[in-house]
Amino acid sequence: MASIVAVPMTLRDVEHFWIPLPDGTRLAARMWLPEGSQDTPVPAILEYIPYRKRDGTRGRDENLHVPIAEAGYAVLRVDLRGTGDSEGVCHDEYLPQELQDGCDVIAWIAEQTWCNGKVGIIGKSWGGFNGLQLAALRPPALKAIISVGSTDDRYATDVHYYGGCLTKDNLDWSAYMFALNGMPPDPELVGEDWRAMWLDRLEANQPWAIPWMEHQRRDNYWRHGSVCEDFSLIETPCFLVNGWGDNYSEAIPRMLAGLSCPRKGLIGPWAHVYPHDGGPGPEIGFLQECLRWWDHWLKDIDTGIMDEPMLRAWMCDGRPPRTEYTTLPGRWVAEATWPSPRTQWRELALNPGRLDDVAGPETPLPICSMQTTGLTQGELGRYGSGGEWPSDQREDDGASLVFVTEPLTEEVEILGAPLVDLVIASDKPVAFVAVRLNDVAPSGASTRVHHGILNLTRRDGMDRTDPLEPGKPCSVTVEIDDIAHRFAPGHRIALSISSTNWPLVWPSPEVVTLTIHAGASRLRLPVRPADPADADLPDYGPPLGGEAGPVTTLREGPPNTRDIHRDAYTGETIVRLPRKDGAYRIEDINMETHGDGSIWHRIVEGDPTSATQWSAFTMGRRRGDWHVESRTTQRLSCTESAFRLEASIEVDDNGERIFERSWDLTIPRDGI
């Protein structure tokens, strides 16, 4: 692909070297260093993640980092302690040790002869998280960050809990990391100590779902690493990037409002991907934007980026409901500041079956949704694969309360987080409410715009459990995730409310009937007035990136599917989600990798305690006559009062079983 600079610098690709930490542990790193940096030092860019630089993110790293290095930056890709080829062990996400190591790495980089003392951090997901967390620790050499697909609040906006409810992704993500953490370092890089390092990791490895499920409220476990606890700690300039297709996108408006440091927000149509190399489109020249940011903050070049609006966002047009999109129709809009003083709140009353400008008499409306209501919701976190987006909402609407407007006579554009104020009662002490904002076409097809969920035992705070008094109404506000969307003339705005949302979130302990008090409840929409200045926004240019090294496909992974099996006789529904990566050989390092996995969700209609989720993963590495493989399983089931978490791992070295362990734990339910 083309370079992002007119005359790219010649690079030295340092495949592997060690960064020493004060306690003697060494972290493994790869670096792309411009020639001449020893004589004319350059700024450095760090990406600091656990996903194995050698054989995990290798191609993506080359695509992302080489073009920036060619523009005159030393770019380093570092494995976290206990991951990839780094020494030590990794016990969990974002622990104090990880963050202290990050500060030490930044200090080490700044002291090198090829670095001019200025360091930036870029990262997506985990790397976006710890970039924000490191900025809050204020290492002196850290001068700017680019955080993609991350959040300021580890409880409210991550894959573990959503609206105070346990998500399916909590176990999904634990299953993947459980398998990945079973892989060894590369003997070619770390030498004869590789097996001892591996065994140390295996002894420390456990399903991370254990601590994640032991903390079902927003306690100190989740407060740690949540930079929203004190935004003032971050003084480092922040470029915050994501797409509406990713559940983390709602964190960007919140961070723009809460931070006081120099900051920019960019929200496109994308899923959990970098904006130059993933969908849905349109992809943009993201690396060019990164270079403008780095040049401004690390080279003192006035690129004009800080003269532009604080937030630039993709305004999505209405579209037919599909589980996969190549491109989301829409256009770019911008706001000079956020929150925008231009926002005009439009209130719509929930009257029986209708959304109206004027509230009618208070009317109690009961809803007891089927346990399988939620099958059309797709995935919470989307990675740009097929089958992830919500399908037509009419199926779930059949077991929901639905409120709709008359066909619109003029377009309505929203930008921000819609709010649903409910007067609600439950017949059980533990319950949640799920709301969906939908765009209904003249044909009746219903496209989900976005959604929100609230665990009603968390109604007075995510850090507490307050059981409901059955039958007693209470007032709550459910926040729908931030979104930019245009409702076209002739379409209708719809709000759907259900008492279940499976398998996205774990069901309540008992079958729940909610009662919504229509007339006393309302929907508030953040309406964005038209801005002629949007037409003059500059174009981002084409997506560019570096060339990845050659990879030979040995076995294609199957296409992503969402298999749903329903037994009308027993009332059982099983959803199977394949997680198969296939098998590949990375030619540059003569390494074969393979991965296979599936995740299943099961429930029986009328019995929320029948809910079960289980996974099986196989992961391996091979070079010549060296072959290592791990096989992991996880299973979550429940009673009305407790969860049961079972897991196992088996690890082979050249066909010899060298490690195995199993777990079987009971964890009390805490308002879930």
KATAVEN-V683087 format. One record per residue. RES is the residue in three letters. BURIAL is 1 if it has 9 or more other C-alpha atoms within 8 Angstrom, else 0. Layout:
res: <RES | RES>
burial: <BURIAL | BURIAL>
//
This chain:
res: <MET | ALA | SER | ILE | VAL | ALA | VAL | PRO | MET | THR | LEU | ARG | ASP | VAL | GLU | HIS | PHE | TRP | ILE | PRO | LEU | PRO | ASP | GLY | THR | ARG | LEU | ALA | ALA | ARG | MET | TRP | LEU | PRO | GLU | GLY | SER | GLN | ASP | THR | PRO | VAL | PRO | ALA | ILE | LEU | GLU | TYR | ILE | PRO | TYR | ARG | LYS | ARG | ASP | GLY | THR | ARG | GLY | ARG | ASP | GLU | ASN | LEU | HIS | VAL | PRO | ILE | ALA | GLU | ALA | GLY | TYR | ALA | VAL | LEU | ARG | VAL | ASP | LEU | ARG | GLY | THR | GLY | ASP | SER | GLU | GLY | VAL | CYS | HIS | ASP | GLU | TYR | LEU | PRO | GLN | GLU | LEU | GLN | ASP | GLY | CYS | ASP | VAL | ILE | ALA | TRP | ILE | ALA | GLU | GLN | THR | TRP | CYS | ASN | GLY | LYS | VAL | GLY | ILE | ILE | GLY | LYS | SER | TRP | GLY | GLY | PHE | ASN | GLY | LEU | GLN | LEU | ALA | ALA | LEU | ARG | PRO | PRO | ALA | LEU | LYS | ALA | ILE | ILE | SER | VAL | GLY | SER | THR | ASP | ASP | ARG | TYR | ALA | THR | ASP | VAL | HIS | TYR | TYR | GLY | GLY | CYS | LEU | THR | LYS | ASP | ASN | LEU | ASP | TRP | SER | ALA | TYR | MET | PHE | ALA | LEU | ASN | GLY | MET | PRO | PRO | ASP | PRO | GLU | LEU | VAL | GLY | GLU | ASP | TRP | ARG | ALA | MET | TRP | LEU | ASP | ARG | LEU | GLU | ALA | ASN | GLN | PRO | TRP | ALA | ILE | PRO | TRP | MET | GLU | HIS | GLN | ARG | ARG | ASP | ASN | TYR | TRP | ARG | HIS | GLY | SER | VAL | CYS | GLU | ASP | PHE | SER | LEU | ILE | GLU | THR | PRO | CYS | PHE | LEU | VAL | ASN | GLY | TRP | GLY | ASP | ASN | TYR | SER | GLU | ALA | ILE | PRO | ARG | MET | LEU | ALA | GLY | LEU | SER | CYS | PRO | ARG | LYS | GLY | LEU | ILE | GLY | PRO | TRP | ALA | HIS | VAL | TYR | PRO | HIS | ASP | GLY | GLY | PRO | GLY | PRO | GLU | ILE | GLY | PHE | LEU | GLN | GLU | CYS | LEU | ARG | TRP | TRP | ASP | HIS | TRP | LEU | LYS | ASP | ILE | ASP | THR | GLY | ILE | MET | ASP | GLU | PRO | MET | LEU | ARG | ALA | TRP | MET | CYS | ASP | GLY | ARG | PRO | PRO | ARG | THR | GLU | TYR | THR | THR | LEU | PRO | GLY | ARG | TRP | VAL | ALA | GLU | ALA | THR | TRP | PRO | SER | PRO | ARG | THR | GLN | TRP | ARG | GLU | LEU | ALA | LEU | ASN | PRO | GLY | ARG | LEU | ASP | ASP | VAL | ALA | GLY | PRO | GLU | THR | PRO | LEU | PRO | ILE | CYS | SER | MET | GLN | THR | THR | GLY | LEU | THR | GLN | GLY | GLU | LEU | GLY | ARG | TYR | GLY | SER | GLY | GLY | GLU | TRP | PRO | SER | ASP | GLN | ARG | GLU | ASP | ASP | GLY | ALA | SER | LEU | VAL | PHE | VAL | THR | GLU | PRO | LEU | THR | GLU | GLU | VAL | GLU | ILE | LEU | GLY | ALA | PRO | LEU | VAL | ASP | LEU | VAL | ILE | ALA | SER | ASP | LYS | PRO | VAL | ALA | PHE | VAL | ALA | VAL | ARG | LEU | ASN | ASP | VAL | ALA | PRO | SER | GLY | ALA | SER | THR | ARG | VAL | HIS | HIS | GLY | ILE | LEU | ASN | LEU | THR | ARG | ARG | ASP | GLY | MET | ASP | ARG | THR | ASP | PRO | LEU | GLU | PRO | GLY | LYS | PRO | CYS | SER | VAL | THR | VAL | GLU | ILE | ASP | ASP | ILE | ALA | HIS | ARG | PHE | ALA | PRO | GLY | HIS | ARG | ILE | ALA | LEU | SER | ILE | SER | SER | THR | ASN | TRP | PRO | LEU | VAL | TRP | PRO | SER | PRO | GLU | VAL | VAL | THR | LEU | THR | ILE | HIS | ALA | GLY | ALA | SER | ARG | LEU | ARG | LEU | PRO | VAL | ARG | PRO | ALA | ASP | PRO | ALA | ASP | ALA | ASP | LEU | PRO | ASP | TYR | GLY | PRO | PRO | LEU | GLY | GLY | GLU | ALA | GLY | PRO | VAL | THR | THR | LEU | ARG | GLU | GLY | PRO | PRO | ASN | THR | ARG | ASP | ILE | HIS | ARG | ASP | ALA | TYR | THR | GLY | GLU | THR | ILE | VAL | ARG | LEU | PRO | ARG | LYS | ASP | GLY | ALA | TYR | ARG | ILE | GLU | ASP | ILE | ASN | MET | GLU | THR | HIS | GLY | ASP | GLY | SER | ILE | TRP | HIS | ARG | ILE | VAL | GLU | GLY | ASP | PRO | THR | SER | ALA | THR | GLN | TRP | SER | ALA | PHE | THR | MET | GLY | ARG | ARG | ARG | GLY | ASP | TRP | HIS | VAL | GLU | SER | ARG | THR | THR | GLN | ARG | LEU | SER | CYS | THR | GLU | SER | ALA | PHE | ARG | LEU | GLU | ALA | SER | ILE | GLU | VAL | ASP | ASP | ASN | GLY | GLU | ARG | ILE | PHE | GLU | ARG | SER | TRP | ASP | LEU | THR | ILE | PRO | ARG | ASP | GLY | ILE>
burial: <0 | 0 | 1 | 1 | 0 | 0 | 0 | 1 | 1 | 0 | 1 | 1 | 0 | 1 | 0 | 1 | 0 | 0 | 1 | 0 | 1 | 0 | 0 | 0 | 1 | 1 | 1 | 1 | 1 | 1 | 1 | 1 | 1 | 1 | 1 | 0 | 1 | 0 | 0 | 0 | 1 | 1 | 1 | 1 | 1 | 1 | 1 | 1 | 1 | 1 | 1 | 1 | 1 | 1 | 1 | 0 | 1 | 1 | 0 | 0 | 1 | 1 | 1 | 1 | 1 | 1 | 1 | 1 | 1 | 1 | 1 | 1 | 1 | 1 | 1 | 1 | 1 | 1 | 1 | 1 | 1 | 1 | 1 | 1 | 1 | 1 | 1 | 1 | 1 | 1 | 0 | 0 | 0 | 1 | 0 | 0 | 0 | 1 | 1 | 0 | 1 | 1 | 1 | 1 | 1 | 1 | 1 | 1 | 1 | 1 | 0 | 0 | 0 | 1 | 1 | 1 | 1 | 1 | 1 | 1 | 1 | 1 | 1 | 1 | 1 | 1 | 1 | 1 | 1 | 1 | 1 | 1 | 1 | 1 | 1 | 1 | 1 | 1 | 1 | 0 | 1 | 1 | 1 | 1 | 1 | 1 | 1 | 1 | 1 | 1 | 1 | 1 | 1 | 1 | 1 | 1 | 1 | 1 | 1 | 1 | 1 | 1 | 1 | 1 | 1 | 1 | 1 | 1 | 1 | 1 | 1 | 1 | 1 | 1 | 1 | 1 | 1 | 1 | 1 | 0 | 1 | 1 | 1 | 1 | 1 | 1 | 1 | 0 | 0 | 1 | 0 | 0 | 0 | 1 | 0 | 0 | 1 | 1 | 0 | 1 | 1 | 1 | 0 | 1 | 1 | 0 | 1 | 1 | 1 | 1 | 0 | 1 | 0 | 0 | 1 | 1 | 1 | 1 | 0 | 0 | 0 | 1 | 1 | 0 | 1 | 1 | 1 | 1 | 0 | 0 | 1 | 0 | 1 | 1 | 1 | 1 | 1 | 1 | 1 | 1 | 1 | 1 | 1 | 1 | 1 | 1 | 1 | 1 | 1 | 1 | 1 | 1 | 1 | 0 | 1 | 1 | 0 | 0 | 1 | 1 | 1 | 0 | 1 | 1 | 1 | 1 | 1 | 1 | 1 | 1 | 1 | 1 | 1 | 1 | 1 | 1 | 0 | 1 | 1 | 1 | 1 | 1 | 1 | 1 | 1 | 1 | 1 | 1 | 1 | 1 | 1 | 1 | 1 | 1 | 1 | 1 | 1 | 1 | 0 | 0 | 0 | 0 | 1 | 0 | 1 | 0 | 0 | 0 | 1 | 1 | 1 | 1 | 1 | 1 | 1 | 1 | 1 | 1 | 0 | 0 | 1 | 1 | 1 | 1 | 0 | 0 | 1 | 1 | 0 | 0 | 0 | 1 | 1 | 1 | 1 | 1 | 1 | 1 | 0 | 0 | 0 | 0 | 1 | 0 | 0 | 0 | 1 | 1 | 1 | 1 | 1 | 1 | 1 | 1 | 1 | 1 | 0 | 0 | 1 | 0 | 0 | 0 | 1 | 0 | 1 | 0 | 1 | 1 | 1 | 1 | 1 | 1 | 1 | 1 | 1 | 1 | 1 | 1 | 1 | 1 | 1 | 1 | 1 | 1 | 0 | 1 | 1 | 1 | 1 | 1 | 1 | 1 | 1 | 0 | 0 | 1 | 1 | 0 | 1 | 1 | 1 | 1 | 1 | 1 | 1 | 0 | 1 | 1 | 0 | 0 | 1 | 1 | 1 | 1 | 1 | 1 | 1 | 1 | 1 | 1 | 1 | 1 | 1 | 1 | 1 | 1 | 1 | 1 | 1 | 1 | 1 | 1 | 1 | 1 | 1 | 1 | 1 | 1 | 1 | 1 | 1 | 1 | 0 | 0 | 1 | 1 | 1 | 1 | 1 | 1 | 1 | 1 | 1 | 1 | 1 | 1 | 1 | 1 | 1 | 0 | 0 | 1 | 0 | 1 | 1 | 1 | 1 | 1 | 1 | 1 | 0 | 0 | 0 | 0 | 0 | 1 | 0 | 1 | 1 | 1 | 1 | 1 | 1 | 1 | 1 | 1 | 1 | 1 | 1 | 1 | 1 | 1 | 1 | 1 | 1 | 1 | 1 | 1 | 1 | 1 | 1 | 1 | 1 | 1 | 1 | 1 | 1 | 1 | 1 | 1 | 1 | 1 | 1 | 1 | 1 | 1 | 1 | 1 | 1 | 1 | 1 | 1 | 1 | 1 | 1 | 1 | 1 | 1 | 0 | 0 | 0 | 0 | 0 | 1 | 0 | 0 | 1 | 0 | 0 | 0 | 0 | 0 | 1 | 1 | 1 | 1 | 0 | 1 | 1 | 0 | 0 | 0 | 0 | 0 | 0 | 0 | 0 | 0 | 0 | 1 | 0 | 1 | 0 | 0 | 0 | 0 | 0 | 0 | 0 | 0 | 1 | 1 | 1 | 1 | 1 | 1 | 1 | 1 | 1 | 1 | 1 | 1 | 1 | 1 | 1 | 1 | 1 | 0 | 0 | 0 | 1 | 1 | 1 | 1 | 1 | 1 | 1 | 1 | 1 | 1 | 1 | 1 | 1 | 1 | 1 | 0 | 1 | 1 | 1 | 1 | 1 | 1 | 1 | 1 | 1 | 1 | 1 | 1 | 1 | 1 | 1 | 1 | 1 | 0 | 0 | 0 | 1 | 1 | 1 | 1 | 1 | 1 | 1 | 1 | 1 | 1 | 1 | 1 | 0 | 0 | 0 | 1 | 1 | 1 | 1 | 1 | 1 | 1 | 1 | 1 | 1 | 1 | 1 | 0 | 0 | 0 | 1 | 0 | 1 | 1 | 0 | 0 | 0 | 0 | 0 | 0 | 1 | 0 | 1 | 0 | 1 | 1>
//
